[in-house]
Amino acid sequence: MQTQLLINGEWRDGAHGQRISVLDPSTGEEIASVAAGTPADATAAVDAATAAQKLWAKVAPRERSEILRACWKTLLDHAGELTELITMEHGKPLADARGEVTYAAEFFRWNAEEAVRIHGSIGLAPSGNNNIIVRHPPVGVVVIVTPWNFPAAMITRKLAPALAAGNAVVIKPPKETPLTALRIGELLEEAGVPPGVVNIVPTLSSGSWFDAAVDHPATRMVSFTGSTEVGRILLRRCSDRVLKVCMELGGNAPFIVFDDADIDAAVEGAMTAKMRHSAETCTAANRFFVEEGVADEFTKKLSAAIGAVKCGPGSEDGVTCGPMINAKAIEDMDGLVKSAIAAGATATIGGAPGDRAGFFYQPTVLDNVAPDSPITTQEIFGPIAPVIRFSDTDTMIEQANNTEMGLMAYVFTKDIGKGMAVSERLEAGMVGLNRGSVSDPAAPFGGMKQSGLGREGASEGIYEFCETQYIAAQW
């Protein structure tokens, strides 16, 4: 596979010849190296995208649609290869990696269908003096910045609607997991995406790379997925040029279990919401609010399920929790656990780093966590489940909403009326009602408050990559 930069349909080394070392997080050993782009390479990529976009925007929607459908088919045809690549550089179990590839590919199929349904409107002005024509042309050149936890899906969720709308893109994949991104670039070329429409430039110098890309006069939009902290920085930079933005930022999802819930179903949902993709997801359940009447039962059953999780390299049979991304992630998680225990919480299972080589942390359940403990205010991004017991629903909802994040929430109850009422009071862009997962290319993905701006997926997603133009016409 290619390990160079993809700029204007050509594979090339970075301007300074530097390389990025890619590590296997299950061992900490290098598995590959890829070219490291410079600010000059970012500028060259935007130049290439600028020229290619003008031609791509003129391609008929149906033709763009067929190319996107070919992208979907090509990714699925190489699903096995991409699955192994994700597991190799990220460490997630093969089953999760396989699911990610299917999910990632589906954004091309969905947006192939949306490409021919970008609707405008025409109507007579109330004054009767002119017609009001509204259309939605592409933005132009889009800079895409993606995280390491979903090496394929976080790219395609942005890339597919951007291409469907007629834009060209410059992608900065994360330095931890660039191999999947570069392979996807190769496969899109095979599927018929014209040269220069998709440019991929990994880098070791994210700040200066981003400055060069957003200061280019042709760049008109930035789409970013990552932490709220970094999102704030990028938003400030984008404001210098008044760029359009779509940002999916951090999460601090409450998982709420009421006394009348089906506890076995709640535990099953908790395992999905917490442990899927080795617990390294922005939608992961971060705080478990459990009503007193079922707290003992839920915590006992959740601890048993968490205790049965097999940790190890994602490529090993039976492994359902792979390594964390790096050593700092382990250090941060251990600090949060120790702080919670010092404040009175109890580890019913786990509670310490793994005892094997690589970046592992024991799947952990903490009972009787204080609602204001540091572990409840930060995004854990690891296999740790803090349980907070509650008896008053109104107070619990206040605590659940007491965060700057508002991406995801989960509610389990047999009373659907109560579940809907509570869901509507939660300050979250997405709610799983008696479900541990909600992601779907046909649904709008995004958060409230500081969890982001805009939506990805669904019919809303493609319009994020469009402008709105009004033409006053008289005839």
N, C-alpha and C positions, 0 to 999 in steps of 0.2 A: 504494500500500500504506500501511498505518497506520504512523505513527512516534510514537504516543503510548503511554502505559502502558495495559495491559489489567488492569482491576480490576473484579471482579464483573460481567463481561460488558460493561463500558463502556470506551470509549477516552477517556483524559483526560490532561491535562498534569500534570507533577509539581507538588508543593505549592509549590515555589519558582520554577517556570517555567524552570529551567535546561535546557540541551540538551547532548547528547553528539555531538561531531563524529566521524563515521565516515569513515575514510580508505581510499583504494585503495592497498594496500601496493606495488603495482607502479609507482606514481607519487608517492605521499606526499600526494596531493591529496584534499581533502574531496569525498565523493560524496553525503553525506546527513547529516542530524542527527536525533536521536531525543530524546524527552523523558527527562530524568534524574530518577529517583525519589529521594525522601528517606526518612529513617527513618519519618516519618509515613506515607508512601505504603506502605512495607513493612508497617507495622502495619495499615493499611486493607486491604491485600491479604490478610493473615492473617485479619482479621475476616471478609472476604468468603468466604474458603475455609472458615472454621469453619462458617458457616451453610450453605454449599452442600454440604459434606461429609456432613452429617447426612442430607440428602435423597439424595445420590448413593449412600451406603452402603446405603440401603433399596431401590435399584433392583435388580431381579433379575439374577443373574449372566449369564443369557442375553441380557438387554437390554443390559447393559454390554458384553457381548461383541460384539453387533451394532454398537454405536456405535463400538467400537474398530476393527472391521473396516471400517466406513465411513471412519474416519480413515486407515487404510491405503490405501484406494482413492482418497480425496481427495488425499493427498500424491502418489500416483503420477500422478494426473490432472494435477497441477501440477508434475511433475518437471522439465520444461524451465525453467519460471520459477524454481524453487528452485535448480536447477543454476546458472543465470546469477547469481542473487543471492549464492550462496556464493562463486563465482569473483570477483565484484565486490568483496565486502567482505573476503574472506580471501586471495584471490589464487591459490588452488590451480587446477591445470589443469582444464579442463572435464570430461575423462574421469574424473578423480578425484572431482570434485564430483558428477558424475552417479552414480558408484558410491556415494557417500555418501548421496545421496537415496534410492536403492533400499534400502540397508542401513538407513537411518533409518526408512523406512516399514515395513520388515519387522518391526520390534519391535511395531508395532500388530497385525499379523496374528498373530504368534506369541502375544502376550499376550491377544488376543481368544480364542484357543484355551485359554490357561491360565486365563482368568477363570472358566470353568465347571468347573475341575478343582482348586480349592483344597480339598484333602481334610482331613477331620478323622478322628477315630477314637473307637471306643467298645469298652470291654472290662471284664470283671469284675475288681475288685481281688483280689489274692492272698488277702486275708483273707476274701473273700466277703461283706464287709459293705456294699459299695456298688459302683456302676459308675463307671468312669473315663471321662469324656467330654472329648475334646480338640477344640477348634475354633480357627480362625484368623481373627479379625475384623481389619478394617483398622486401621492405626495411628492415622489421623486426618488431621491437616494435616502435609504434608511440605514442607520448604524445599529447593529444588533449586538448586544453584550449579554452573554449567557453564563450561568453558574455550572459548577462541577457535578451537582447531585443528579441531574438528568442530562447526560451528555448528548442524547439524541432528541428527546422530546422538547427540551427547552429551546432548541434551535427551530425545530419544525413548527412549533406552535406559533412562532413569529414569522418564520420564513414563508410558510405556505400562504397565509393571507396576504403578505406583502407582495409576493409574486403574482398571486391571483388578481390583485388590484392594479398591477402594471408597474410596480416599483422594481428597482435594483437594490442590492444590499451589500454591505460590508460587515462581516461577522468577526467579532473577537471572542473566540471560545476561551474557556478557562485554561490556565496553564497546567492545572492538575489533570484535565481530561481532554486534550486536544485531538487525540487519535480518531475518536468517533466522528468528530466534526469534519476532519479532513477526508475521511472515508465517505461521509455523506456527500461532500462536495464532488468527489469522484463519481459517485453513483448518479448524482443529478446531471452531471455532464452526459453520462451514458443515456440518461432518460430524455435528453433533448433540450435541456436548459441552455440557452445561448451563452457564449463566452462573455464574461464581464457582468452578467446579471447577478451572479453569486460570487463573492470574493471572500476568502477566509484567511485571516491574518492573526495567528496566535502571537503573543508577545510576553516579554518579561517586564516590560515597562508600561503598566496599564495606564498610569496617569498621563504621561506624555503622549502615548498612543491615542488616548481618548481626546486629549486637547487638539491634536493634529486633525483627527477625524471630524470633530464637531466644529472646528474653526474653518473647515473647508467651506467655501461659499456655496457649494452644490448640496451639502448635507442639509436635509430638511426635517429629519425626524430621528429620534433615538428610542429604541425599544430595549428595555433592560429588565432582567430578572436577577434578584440578589437581595442582599440585606438592606434594611431600611437605612442603616448608617451610610452605606455607600450610595444608596439611592438619593439621599439628601445632597450629597456632594455632586453627583451627576446632574441633579436638577438645577443646582446653582450654576453649573457650567452651561447647561442648555439654555438657561435664562439669558445668558449674555447675547445669544443670537435668536432668542424667542423661537426655539425649535419646538415642534410638536413632540410630545412624549407619550409613551405607554409604559407604565412601570408596575411590575408585580414584585412586591417587596416582602418583608418578613411577616411571620405569623406567630400567634401565641394562642392556639386554639383551645377553648374549653370543651371538655367532653363531659356531658351532664347525664347522670343516671338517677332517675326517680324511683321511689319505692315500688311503684307499680310496673316497672320495666320487666321484661323477660331477661333475667340476669344472664342466662347462658347466651342469648343473642347479643346482649350488651358486651359481654366479654369477647365474643367473636368479633363484634364490631370494633372493640377497643384494640384487639390484636391487629386488625387491618389498619385502623387509624393511627396506631402508634408504631407498629413494627414493619409495615410495608416499606420496601426499599431501605432496609436496615435503619429505619427511623430517621433517615436524613432527608426529610421532605418539609417544605414550608407549610403544608397542610396537616402535618402530624399533630395528633392530640398532644397538647403540652401540659394541660392541667385537668385532672379528673375530679369533678365535683360530684360526690356521691351522697345521696340522701341517707341519713342515719339508719333508717330501718333496714337498709340492704347493704350498708357499708362493709360490715364484716364478711358477708357472703361474697360480695363482689370482689373485695380485696383478696380474699382467700383464693377464689377461682382465677382471678387475674394473675396472682402470684404463681399459681400452678402452671398456667399457660405460659407465662413469661419464663418460668423455670425450665420448661420443656424446650425452649428455643435452643437450637444448635448453632453456636457461633463458629466461624472459621472462614477460610478463603471461599469466596463465592462460587468457585468452580467445583468445590467438593460436594458429593452427593449428600442430600439431607440438610445442608446448611440453609438456614432461613434468616440469619443475621450475619452480614459480612463485616469487614473492618470499617472503622471510621476513616475519614479522608486523610488525616495527618496526626502527628503527635500533639499539636496544640489543641485539637478537638478533644483528645483524651484528657489533657490537663484541665481544660475549661469545665468539662463535665464532672470530673472528680471534685473540683472546687465547689461546684454547685451542690453536689450530693453531700459533701462533708459539712457545708454550711447549713443545709436543711437538717441533718442529723444533730448537729450542735444546737439547733434551735428547738429540738424536741421530736423531730420525725423519727420513724423507725424503718429500717430497711428490712422488708419481709423476704426479699430475695435479692441477690446481687449486692451492689453498693461499692464496687471497686473496679479498677482497670482489669483487663484480662490477663491471664498468666501465660500467655504465649507470645511469640514474636509477632511483630506487626502492630497495627493501631486498633486494638480491640478494647471494648468496655463491656463489662458484664451486664446483660439485661437486668434492669433493676425496678423494683416497686418500692415506693416510699409511702408509708401510711402516716396519717395525722400530720400532714404538712400544713404549716400556717399559711393562710391566704396571702400574706404579704412577704413570704419568704422569697429571697432572690431567685430561687429556682422557678417561681411562678411568674416572675416579671421578665425573664429572659427566654429567648428561643433556645431550647435545649439542643436540638438537632442531633439527638442520640437516643439510645434505647432505655430511657428512664421515664417512669410513670409516677408522678407525684399525686397522691390521693388526698383531697381536701373534703372533709365531711361537712355536710350542711343540714340544717333543719328548717330554715326559713327561705322560701323560694325567692322572695323579693331581694333579700340580702345577698343570696347566691348570685342572682342576675347582676346586681350592682358589682359584685366582685369579679364576675366573668367579664363584664364590660370595662373594668378598671384597668385598662391597658391601652397603649397608643396603637396597638395592632388591631386589625379587624378583618382578617382574611377568611378564617374558617371556624366553624363551631359544629358540635355534634350533640344531639339530644336523643335520649332513649326513654320511652314511655309507651305503655299500651293505650293511653288516652290520647288519641290523635288530636282532639280539640285542644287539650293542654299543650301537646307538643307543638302545634301550630302557633298557639298564643305565645309560648316561650320563644320559639324561633323568631317570631316577629319582633320581639323585644331585644334580641341579641344583636349587637353592633358588629355584624360579620357579613361579608359579601356573599358567603356561601354557607349553607347549613345542611348537614346530613341528619335527617330525621329518621331514626332507626336504621341508619346506614353508616358504615365505617369508611366509605369512599364515595366521592361525588364526581370526580373528573370525567369529562366526556367532551370530545371535540364539538358536539352539537349544543353544549351548554356554555353560558358566559362565565369565564373564569376570571376572578379578580376580587379585590378587597375594599373595605371601607377604611377610613381614617388613614393612618400612616402605613397601611399595608398595600398601597398602590394607587395608581391612576389608570383608568381605562379598563377595558375588558378584552380577553383573548378567547377565541373560540366562538361558537354560535354564529348567528347572522351579524351580531354586533362586531365581531372580531375583524371582519374585512374592512369595515368602515373606519376603524382606527387608522388604517393605512391609506385613507382617502382624504382629499380636501372636499369642502362643500363650496360650490360656485353657483352664484345666482346671476342669471342673465335677464334683464328687463328688455323685452322685445315687443315691437309693435308692427303689425302688418295689416 
